[in-house]
Structures are given as structure tokens and as C-alpha cells.
Amino acid sequence: MRTDLSGRTALVTGASSGFGRHFCQLLARSGAEVIAAARRTDLLDSLVADIAAEGGKAQALRLDVADESQVVEALSGLEALDIVVNNAGIAGPSRAIDCEGDEWRSIFDVNVNGAFYVSREAARIMRKAGRGGSIINIASITGLRTAHSAAAYAPSKAAVIHMTKSLAMEWARFGIRVNAIAPGYIETDLNREFLLSPAGEDMKKRIPQRRFGEIADLDGPLLLLASDASAYMTGSVLAVDGGHLASPL
């Protein structure tokens, strides 16, 4: 597979922790110069230092993706951009009957609007440069199948998936590919306590592989979509879920 990213510039949002931090390190190890974007610059500084210590190239960018004017200003200074990973996202545990307007709006502002603002500005840069590029949206299997207590989160990820297809159709003529990864239940610091609980163990039994994913399980799909190995892929959604979506109702 042609997954060498040398000479390419990659922007990753939500880079201060979790998936985003891991993606930055992965892309840097694959040769890309990384722009790590998030609201918390202290965590970004440590990430940039870690990448530099491994011989990679990275810079920090303070960015609130939900703020359209801030996205426009931050990306306007970039002359070249080859890869974008729209990873910034938030979740809310509310059931629909308990979900207030503020929670609904904040989740959509980050998960949907933020991904759109970043994608739009990135596409403008890519079109002007004339060499195409790859935009990767981090969705969720909850965007393809519903889940309990995800009244706003699941619809927001469904919107991300449909947006992926719409943007892919529109921007294919410019050589810009837009794809999505829909992770299943991947163990992180944020969800580890739940996944190890009795409720988590019950959920694991419904996953055909009988295990939760690890962040490294996303490495192959991300490098595939970021690189020329997926040159004929756009509008695709890759589920990385141990077969969870294929499990019976």
C-alpha cells in the first residue's frame, strides 16, 4: 500500500487527546507535517514536543471548530493542505426527553457545523493549490444505527455521514476525496470505566469479535484514506467496529 505521506501537510482537529492525539502521531510517523488543532494549547504543546522528539514535524494551532470566523481566520494563513482529519467532537448522555436545546445545539455546533467549516476552508485551499487532497471525517456507528442515551450525538454523526457523501460528490472534480471512518466502541481514557462495567461486558457480548476496539485498530483505515492507496475512494464510510453493525437486532 502506498501510505508514505512524506511532503504532505495534515490538519487534525480535536488533537489534544484521545483519537486526535493518536492520529497526529500516526500521521507524523508516516512522514506528514502535522498541524495539531484544538482549544487546549497546553496539551498541544506537549504533543508537538513528543512528535519532534521522534523526529517528526508538527505545529500547534489553537482552534475552536464551532467558531466559523475563527476557522476562516486560522486556515486562511495556510498555503498548502493535503490531508484533513475532522476529529473534534463532543457527546451528551441525554435521552431525548431530557435533552435541552443548549445540549442539542452545542453537539451539532461541534460535530456537524465544525466539520463543515473546516472542510469548506480546507477545500478552498486544496482547490487553489490544484493538487487535490483527502478529507476524513470521524463519524460513529451510532450514525448508522441508533443507541440508547444518544439523542443528539447519534443524529449529529448521521449528519456527518451524509455530509461526507454530499461533499464527496461536489468536490470530486477538484481531486478532493471526502470519506469517513465510523468507529465502534473503541477503548479510551474517557470510556474505559464504562466498558469495564457490567453494562460494558453485556455490550461486548453483542460484538461478533467479542472485544472492544483499540485506538490502533483505526491506524489502517486512517492511513488508507489519507494516502494514495485510496485514490479511487470518495464518499465511502468505513465501519471499524468488530462486526457490531452486522450483529442481529
C-alpha positions as a Markdown table, in Angstrom:
| # | Residue | x | y | z |
|---|---|---|---|---|
| 1 | Met | 0.0 | 0.0 | 0.0 |
| 2 | Arg | 1.2 | 3.5 | -0.9 |
| 3 | Thr | 0.9 | 5.0 | 2.6 |
| 4 | Asp | 4.0 | 7.2 | 2.6 |
| 5 | Leu | 2.9 | 10.7 | 3.4 |
| 6 | Ser | 6.2 | 12.5 | 3.1 |
| 7 | Gly | 5.9 | 16.0 | 1.8 |
| 8 | Arg | 2.3 | 16.4 | 2.8 |
| 9 | Thr | 0.6 | 18.6 | 5.3 |
| 10 | Ala | -2.1 | 17.2 | 7.6 |
| 11 | Leu | -4.5 | 19.1 | 9.8 |
| 12 | Val | -6.1 | 17.2 | 12.7 |
| 13 | Thr | -8.8 | 18.7 | 14.8 |
| 14 | Gly | -9.6 | 17.7 | 18.4 |
| 15 | Ala | -5.9 | 16.9 | 18.6 |
| 16 | Ser | -5.3 | 17.5 | 22.3 |
| 17 | Ser | -6.2 | 14.0 | 23.5 |
| 18 | Gly | -7.7 | 10.6 | 22.6 |
| 19 | Phe | -8.2 | 9.8 | 18.9 |
| 20 | Gly | -6.8 | 13.2 | 17.8 |
| 21 | Arg | -3.5 | 12.9 | 19.6 |
| 22 | His | -3.0 | 9.4 | 18.3 |
| 23 | Phe | -3.8 | 10.4 | 14.7 |
| 24 | Cys | -1.3 | 13.2 | 14.9 |
| 25 | Gln | 1.4 | 10.9 | 16.0 |
| 26 | Leu | 0.5 | 8.3 | 13.4 |
| 27 | Leu | 0.5 | 10.8 | 10.5 |
| 28 | Ala | 3.8 | 12.3 | 11.6 |
| 29 | Arg | 5.4 | 8.8 | 11.8 |
| 30 | Ser | 4.2 | 8.3 | 8.2 |
| 31 | Gly | 6.0 | 11.4 | 7.0 |
| 32 | Ala | 3.4 | 14.1 | 7.1 |
| 33 | Glu | 4.0 | 17.5 | 8.6 |
| 34 | Val | 1.1 | 17.8 | 11.2 |
| 35 | Ile | -0.9 | 20.8 | 12.2 |
| 36 | Ala | -2.5 | 19.8 | 15.6 |
| 37 | Ala | -5.6 | 21.8 | 16.3 |
| 38 | Ala | -7.6 | 22.1 | 19.4 |
| 39 | Arg | -8.8 | 24.6 | 22.1 |
| 40 | Arg | -6.3 | 23.5 | 24.7 |
| 41 | Thr | -2.9 | 24.7 | 23.7 |
| 42 | Asp | -1.0 | 23.4 | 26.7 |
| 43 | Leu | -1.8 | 19.8 | 25.7 |
| 44 | Leu | -1.0 | 20.6 | 22.0 |
| 45 | Asp | 2.5 | 21.9 | 23.0 |
| 46 | Ser | 3.3 | 18.6 | 24.7 |
| 47 | Leu | 2.1 | 16.7 | 21.7 |
| 48 | Val | 4.2 | 18.8 | 19.3 |
| 49 | Ala | 7.2 | 18.2 | 21.6 |
| 50 | Asp | 6.6 | 14.4 | 21.6 |
| 51 | Ile | 6.4 | 14.3 | 17.8 |
| 52 | Ala | 9.6 | 16.4 | 17.5 |
| 53 | Ala | 11.4 | 14.0 | 19.9 |
| 54 | Glu | 10.6 | 11.2 | 17.5 |
| 55 | Gly | 12.0 | 13.1 | 14.5 |
| 56 | Gly | 8.6 | 14.3 | 13.1 |
| 57 | Lys | 7.3 | 17.7 | 12.2 |
| 58 | Ala | 4.3 | 19.3 | 13.9 |
| 59 | Gln | 2.9 | 22.7 | 15.0 |
| 60 | Ala | 0.1 | 23.6 | 17.3 |
| 61 | Leu | -3.0 | 25.6 | 16.2 |
| 62 | Arg | -5.5 | 26.9 | 18.7 |
| 63 | Leu | -8.9 | 26.4 | 17.1 |
| 64 | Asp | -12.5 | 26.2 | 18.2 |
| 65 | Val | -14.1 | 24.5 | 15.2 |
| 66 | Ala | -17.6 | 25.7 | 16.3 |
| 67 | Asp | -16.5 | 29.3 | 15.7 |
| 68 | Glu | -16.8 | 29.9 | 12.0 |
| 69 | Ser | -14.9 | 33.1 | 11.9 |
| 70 | Gln | -12.0 | 31.6 | 13.9 |
| 71 | Val | -11.8 | 28.6 | 11.5 |
| 72 | Val | -11.8 | 31.0 | 8.5 |
| 73 | Glu | -9.0 | 33.1 | 10.0 |
| 74 | Ala | -6.9 | 30.2 | 11.2 |
| 75 | Leu | -7.0 | 28.3 | 7.9 |
| 76 | Ser | -6.6 | 31.4 | 5.7 |
| 77 | Gly | -2.9 | 31.5 | 6.6 |
| 78 | Leu | -2.2 | 28.1 | 5.2 |
| 79 | Glu | -0.8 | 27.9 | 1.6 |
| 80 | Ala | -1.0 | 24.1 | 1.3 |
| 81 | Leu | -3.1 | 21.4 | 2.9 |
| 82 | Asp | -3.2 | 17.8 | 1.7 |
| 83 | Ile | -5.0 | 15.9 | 4.5 |
| 84 | Val | -7.7 | 16.9 | 7.0 |
| 85 | Val | -9.0 | 14.8 | 9.8 |
| 86 | Asn | -12.2 | 16.2 | 11.2 |
| 87 | Asn | -11.9 | 14.5 | 14.6 |
| 88 | Ala | -13.2 | 17.2 | 17.0 |
| 89 | Gly | -16.4 | 16.1 | 18.6 |
| 90 | Ile | -18.4 | 16.1 | 21.8 |
| 91 | Ala | -21.1 | 13.8 | 23.2 |
| 92 | Gly | -24.0 | 14.2 | 25.5 |
| 93 | Pro | -25.6 | 11.3 | 27.6 |
| 94 | Ser | -29.2 | 12.6 | 27.4 |
| 95 | Arg | -32.2 | 10.7 | 26.3 |
| 96 | Ala | -34.4 | 12.8 | 24.0 |
| 97 | Ile | -37.0 | 13.7 | 26.7 |
| 98 | Asp | -34.2 | 15.2 | 28.9 |
| 99 | Cys | -32.2 | 16.8 | 26.1 |
| 100 | Glu | -32.3 | 20.6 | 26.3 |
| 101 | Gly | -31.8 | 22.9 | 23.4 |
| 102 | Asp | -28.3 | 24.0 | 24.6 |
| 103 | Glu | -27.1 | 20.5 | 24.6 |
| 104 | Trp | -28.5 | 19.8 | 21.2 |
| 105 | Arg | -27.0 | 22.9 | 19.7 |
| 106 | Ser | -23.6 | 22.5 | 21.2 |
| 107 | Ile | -23.3 | 19.0 | 19.9 |
| 108 | Phe | -24.3 | 19.9 | 16.4 |
| 109 | Asp | -22.1 | 23.1 | 16.5 |
| 110 | Val | -19.0 | 21.0 | 17.1 |
| 111 | Asn | -19.8 | 17.7 | 15.4 |
| 112 | Val | -21.5 | 18.9 | 12.3 |
| 113 | Asn | -21.0 | 22.6 | 11.8 |
| 114 | Gly | -17.4 | 22.5 | 12.9 |
| 115 | Ala | -16.6 | 19.6 | 10.5 |
| 116 | Phe | -18.3 | 21.6 | 7.7 |
| 117 | Tyr | -16.5 | 24.9 | 8.4 |
| 118 | Val | -13.1 | 23.1 | 8.4 |
| 119 | Ser | -13.9 | 21.0 | 5.3 |
| 120 | Arg | -15.1 | 24.0 | 3.4 |
| 121 | Glu | -12.0 | 26.1 | 4.2 |
| 122 | Ala | -9.7 | 23.2 | 3.5 |
| 123 | Ala | -11.4 | 22.5 | 0.1 |
| 124 | Arg | -10.8 | 26.2 | -0.8 |
| 125 | Ile | -7.1 | 25.8 | -0.1 |
| 126 | Met | -6.9 | 22.4 | -1.9 |
| 127 | Arg | -8.7 | 23.7 | -5.0 |
| 128 | Lys | -6.5 | 26.8 | -5.2 |
| 129 | Ala | -3.4 | 24.6 | -4.9 |
| 130 | Gly | -4.7 | 22.4 | -7.7 |
| 131 | Arg | -3.3 | 19.1 | -6.3 |
| 132 | Gly | -6.4 | 17.7 | -4.6 |
| 133 | Gly | -6.4 | 16.2 | -1.2 |
| 134 | Ser | -8.1 | 14.0 | 1.3 |
| 135 | Ile | -10.7 | 14.9 | 4.0 |
| 136 | Ile | -11.5 | 12.3 | 6.6 |
| 137 | Asn | -14.5 | 12.8 | 8.8 |
| 138 | Ile | -14.6 | 10.8 | 12.1 |
| 139 | Ala | -18.2 | 9.6 | 12.4 |
| 140 | Ser | -19.6 | 6.7 | 14.5 |
| 141 | Ile | -21.5 | 3.6 | 14.1 |
| 142 | Thr | -24.3 | 5.4 | 16.0 |
| 143 | Gly | -24.7 | 7.5 | 12.8 |
| 144 | Leu | -25.7 | 4.3 | 11.1 |
| 145 | Arg | -27.6 | 2.6 | 13.8 |
| 146 | Thr | -29.2 | 4.1 | 16.9 |
| 147 | Ala | -28.1 | 3.8 | 20.5 |
| 148 | His | -29.6 | 4.5 | 23.9 |
| 149 | Ser | -29.0 | 7.9 | 25.5 |
| 150 | Ala | -27.6 | 9.5 | 22.4 |
| 151 | Ala | -30.5 | 11.7 | 21.4 |
| 152 | Ala | -28.2 | 14.4 | 19.9 |
| 153 | Tyr | -25.0 | 12.6 | 19.4 |
| 154 | Ala | -26.3 | 9.9 | 17.1 |
| 155 | Pro | -28.2 | 12.3 | 14.8 |
| 156 | Ser | -25.1 | 14.5 | 14.6 |
| 157 | Lys | -23.0 | 11.6 | 13.4 |
| 158 | Ala | -25.7 | 10.6 | 10.9 |
| 159 | Ala | -25.4 | 14.2 | 9.6 |
| 160 | Val | -21.6 | 13.9 | 9.4 |
| 161 | Ile | -22.0 | 10.7 | 7.3 |
| 162 | His | -24.5 | 12.3 | 4.9 |
| 163 | Met | -22.4 | 15.5 | 4.7 |
| 164 | Thr | -19.4 | 13.3 | 3.8 |
| 165 | Lys | -21.3 | 11.9 | 0.8 |
| 166 | Ser | -22.5 | 15.3 | -0.3 |
| 167 | Leu | -19.1 | 16.9 | -0.2 |
| 168 | Ala | -17.5 | 14.0 | -1.9 |
| 169 | Met | -20.0 | 14.3 | -4.8 |
| 170 | Glu | -19.4 | 18.1 | -5.2 |
| 171 | Trp | -15.6 | 18.2 | -4.8 |
| 172 | Ala | -14.6 | 15.1 | -6.7 |
| 173 | Arg | -14.0 | 17.3 | -9.8 |
| 174 | Phe | -11.2 | 19.1 | -7.9 |
| 175 | Gly | -9.4 | 15.9 | -6.9 |
| 176 | Ile | -10.6 | 16.3 | -3.3 |
| 177 | Arg | -11.7 | 13.0 | -1.8 |
| 178 | Val | -14.0 | 13.0 | 1.2 |
| 179 | Asn | -14.5 | 9.8 | 3.2 |
| 180 | Ala | -15.5 | 8.9 | 6.8 |
| 181 | Ile | -14.5 | 6.4 | 9.4 |
| 182 | Ala | -17.3 | 5.1 | 11.7 |
| 183 | Pro | -15.6 | 3.6 | 14.8 |
| 184 | Gly | -17.5 | 1.3 | 17.0 |
| 185 | Tyr | -16.7 | 1.1 | 20.7 |
| 186 | Ile | -13.0 | 1.9 | 21.0 |
| 187 | Glu | -11.5 | 1.9 | 24.5 |
| 188 | Thr | -10.1 | 5.3 | 25.6 |
| 189 | Asp | -9.5 | 7.0 | 28.9 |
| 190 | Leu | -12.9 | 8.6 | 28.7 |
| 191 | Asn | -15.0 | 5.4 | 28.3 |
| 192 | Arg | -12.7 | 2.8 | 29.9 |
| 193 | Glu | -14.6 | 2.8 | 33.2 |
| 194 | Phe | -18.0 | 2.1 | 31.5 |
| 195 | Leu | -16.6 | -0.5 | 29.2 |
| 196 | Leu | -15.2 | -2.4 | 32.1 |
| 197 | Ser | -18.5 | -2.2 | 34.0 |
| 198 | Pro | -21.2 | -5.0 | 33.9 |
| 199 | Ala | -23.1 | -3.0 | 31.3 |
| 200 | Gly | -20.0 | -2.8 | 29.2 |
| 201 | Glu | -19.4 | -6.5 | 29.5 |
| 202 | Asp | -23.0 | -7.1 | 28.3 |
| 203 | Met | -22.4 | -4.8 | 25.3 |
| 204 | Lys | -19.2 | -6.7 | 24.4 |
| 205 | Lys | -21.3 | -9.9 | 24.1 |
| 206 | Arg | -23.2 | -8.3 | 21.2 |
| 207 | Ile | -20.0 | -7.6 | 19.2 |
| 208 | Pro | -19.1 | -10.6 | 17.0 |
| 209 | Gln | -15.4 | -10.3 | 17.7 |
| 210 | Arg | -16.2 | -10.3 | 21.4 |
| 211 | Arg | -13.9 | -7.4 | 22.2 |
| 212 | Phe | -13.8 | -3.6 | 22.2 |
| 213 | Gly | -11.5 | -1.9 | 19.8 |
| 214 | Glu | -8.2 | -0.3 | 20.5 |
| 215 | Ile | -7.2 | 3.1 | 19.0 |
| 216 | Ala | -4.5 | 1.2 | 16.9 |
| 217 | Asp | -7.4 | -0.6 | 15.2 |
| 218 | Leu | -8.1 | 2.8 | 13.4 |
| 219 | Asp | -4.5 | 3.1 | 12.1 |
| 220 | Gly | -5.0 | 1.1 | 8.9 |
| 221 | Pro | -8.3 | 2.8 | 7.9 |
| 222 | Leu | -6.9 | 6.3 | 8.6 |
| 223 | Leu | -3.7 | 5.7 | 6.6 |
| 224 | Leu | -5.7 | 4.1 | 3.7 |
| 225 | Leu | -7.9 | 7.2 | 3.4 |
| 226 | Ala | -5.1 | 9.7 | 4.0 |
| 227 | Ser | -2.8 | 8.2 | 1.3 |
| 228 | Asp | -2.9 | 7.5 | -2.4 |
| 229 | Ala | -3.8 | 3.9 | -1.6 |
| 230 | Ser | -7.4 | 5.1 | -1.6 |
| 231 | Ala | -7.1 | 7.2 | -4.8 |
| 232 | Tyr | -10.4 | 5.8 | -6.2 |
| 233 | Met | -12.4 | 6.1 | -3.0 |
| 234 | Thr | -14.6 | 9.0 | -2.2 |
| 235 | Gly | -17.9 | 9.2 | -0.4 |
| 236 | Ser | -17.1 | 6.0 | 1.5 |
| 237 | Val | -17.8 | 5.2 | 5.1 |
| 238 | Leu | -15.6 | 2.6 | 6.7 |
| 239 | Ala | -17.1 | 1.0 | 9.8 |
| 240 | Val | -14.4 | -0.2 | 12.3 |
| 241 | Asp | -16.5 | -2.0 | 14.9 |
| 242 | Gly | -15.6 | -5.7 | 15.2 |
| 243 | Gly | -18.7 | -6.5 | 13.3 |
| 244 | His | -21.0 | -4.7 | 15.6 |
| 245 | Leu | -23.2 | -3.3 | 12.8 |
| 246 | Ala | -23.6 | -6.8 | 11.4 |
| 247 | Ser | -24.9 | -8.2 | 14.7 |
| 248 | Pro | -28.6 | -9.2 | 14.8 |
| 249 | Leu | -31.2 | -6.9 | 16.2 |
